[in-house]
Amino acid sequence: MSNHHRSKQQQTTAPAAASSPEPVSMKKWTVGAVDSLRSRRGTQNVDKIVCSHEYLSCALKIAHSLARQLSTFEQERAPHTEKSNTDKSPPMTMIEASDKSWSEYIYISCMTKEAFEKDMKDESSTHNSNNDDKLDPGELHNLSKQLSTLLENDDNNQNSIDYLDVRGAILNEGAVDGRSLTNDGKLEIRSLGIAFYELFSGGHLTAGAETLGHTAAESEVGEGDELLGHNPTKRRSLQSNTNLDSLSQVQSPSMASTSVEPLKLLGLPTALCDLISNMIVDSVDGDARDNGGTYGLISEVRDDLKLMIDFPNLYLQDVDLLKAVNVGLQFGGSLYGREAELQTLKECYQRSISSECEVAMICGASGIGKSKLSREFARSVNDDGRSIFLSGRFDRLESQPLHAISSAFDKYCAWVTMGDQSTAEKVYTALKENMGEEIACLVSAIPNLANILGDDFNFNQSSKNDDTAIDAQKRLRYLFCQFVDVISRCHEEPLILFLDDCQWIDNASVALLNQILMMSGSAIKDHRFFFFGACRDDEISESHPLNTMLTSMNCFGTETAKIQLTSMSKEALNEMVSTELSLLPRITRPLANILHHKTKGSPLFVKQVMMELYKQRLLYPSLSRRRWVWQTNKILDMKIPDNVATFITNTFDRLSFEVVSALVVLSCFGAGADISLIEVLEKEIEQPLIAPLDDAVAHSVLGKRNGKLYFMHDKLQEAAYSKMKPEERCLHHNRYGLALGFVAVRERDDRLLLTAVTQINHGGPQAVIDDEQAVVMANLNLDAGKKAMN
């Protein structure tokens, strides 16, 4: 079981001791529970009752309690297993499965109404209705002793029992003189499964030949299991006149031919139907075994039931098949297998804002999950409401200095102006009092700062200087440090600055960041500012400017916590597959093991391979199974490159030429670009861009948000960029730069001018075709330089 699941389970608190629970037979409990819910919900339909949260939660408690009890016996029976000295569970005598149904010997512990009311009045009671195993081994033993008095007449005091306050269940060993089953435990699992069949149907169905719609094997995975073209199975509504007394007429079940189709017709969750099917069906063949085959141990049943209880929204909700077909395989934003690294980052942050000067750097290969870890950290601190999180990202193709840091503080200014007006006024007053009119010099680097300063502010100050280029850089760094110090004083919460892809940090940003961290007034000393970054440490040398900066900071007493990310473990990868497919970890483990072997545990690689499996119909939503299924043998035989870069490049070959061409154009602008810029470029170079890029969004190559188109990962951008021959890249950059440059001059768009010059400079001198073009490019650079100086 994954760390994620274990950590959630450990939060459960043990209940306080309550009044003695009342044991009732399973027959009596199903009748009492259904009747209680009939009166409470005002419905006569059994299918609506047994599918209700109230009934399912109680039935799951009962099922897990029985599985836990039998798994204890399973462990005692297993060879080389030492029994714990603290285990006081009563000795178990198993019931022969072919003799009678186990449901006749199951007794359920419920609170009496008097005891329940007493508990509710007791303020010190810590009873939690979400806890399923209310009975400790000693109580189970006492309950077993009480059962003999109930075998002849279990209808006494029926009105005093609260059937929906279940505390546990037990399989009575004193009810019959049974014989122990075979050591493989298969008959025990089947017998328990048949009892579950009756339990979850509310006692209205018995597992035998008379319930057959078809065998369970008919609903296993097959080549012809296509989602489209099938008519959905209609749910059957069982009316209130169903004979409840039929429970006493249990026939000997036909194990191999029992189908869970009647349970599906009731509308019970698919995962629950599959669990019971895998308990009572003898075996399945081929891919079906790896898609969730039969159980080998009762402890596996116990663990699956526990997950259903703890995470019902994940494991008890059926997959939206229509959405799965129309939208395809989608991945959420959850973090898997990084609990220790996340905790290290949180501890570093806490030390930084409480006692020590400390920064952090997340290191690892491309696609290993550095950005996702940072987003999870941001989510955790934002949920607490105790910090202000700012982020920027360096881009290999972005030549504008300070771009990542400027964009981070530009987002801050946008956040301030969109938030509470009093906060914006407080920031404006503090900036004006501490920095005067010089603050206007930052507007070119932080455009949204103008919205805070307002229309009445004197923005002409920024042009009233005759600084040299070097002095202008020093002045800009000084103003940035002042800006950080001032805004940090305007908030009770600390400022957090995250910079991604620091392996591409520019020298100007290194100098500025070093000055912010080392010389920004009292923001660092007063623990109101925390910086952490992420980088591909396998792509930077010891002499890289980032390493130089961190080393110098250590010399001045600012510690650096290095958080190294490596490949996901098999357990973490299985948690990821289980969560994304909404299937129990036991079912997805074979698929996860294959993916781990082929991808070596790289999160990005795993996602890309799973997307490819979906496109090739090797992983798909099945109507008959009502869940995701896959074809194991074909996935095993699938040839996959050793690294994600080659794999992504190969997948591009299956996109249309028009889409790939548009992606190549977009890749020249780095991680992404404004849609408005792409629209301008599309018109100028007369090449379709917007429609093909929208197609790329549908293929999950690009994302689209806030007026921007961006690559879903930098590896995707690199793959698109690599589609150009190295000697031709300069021509592409030059073409796009000149096209945008002419528009920028014509429309006097300064920001577009800077983007155009960046492209021209990426092209370099080798892209110049004649002297006339060289003059045009020189003039555009001169204009852009003057804009940057101002």
Order of alpha helices (4+ residues) and beta strands (2+ residues): alpha-beta-alpha-alpha-alpha-beta-alpha-alpha-beta-alpha-alpha-alpha-alpha-alpha-alpha-alpha-alpha-beta-alpha-beta-alpha-alpha-alpha-alpha-beta-alpha-beta-alpha-beta-alpha-alpha-alpha-beta-beta-alpha-alpha-alpha-beta-alpha-alpha-beta-beta-alpha-alpha-alpha-alpha
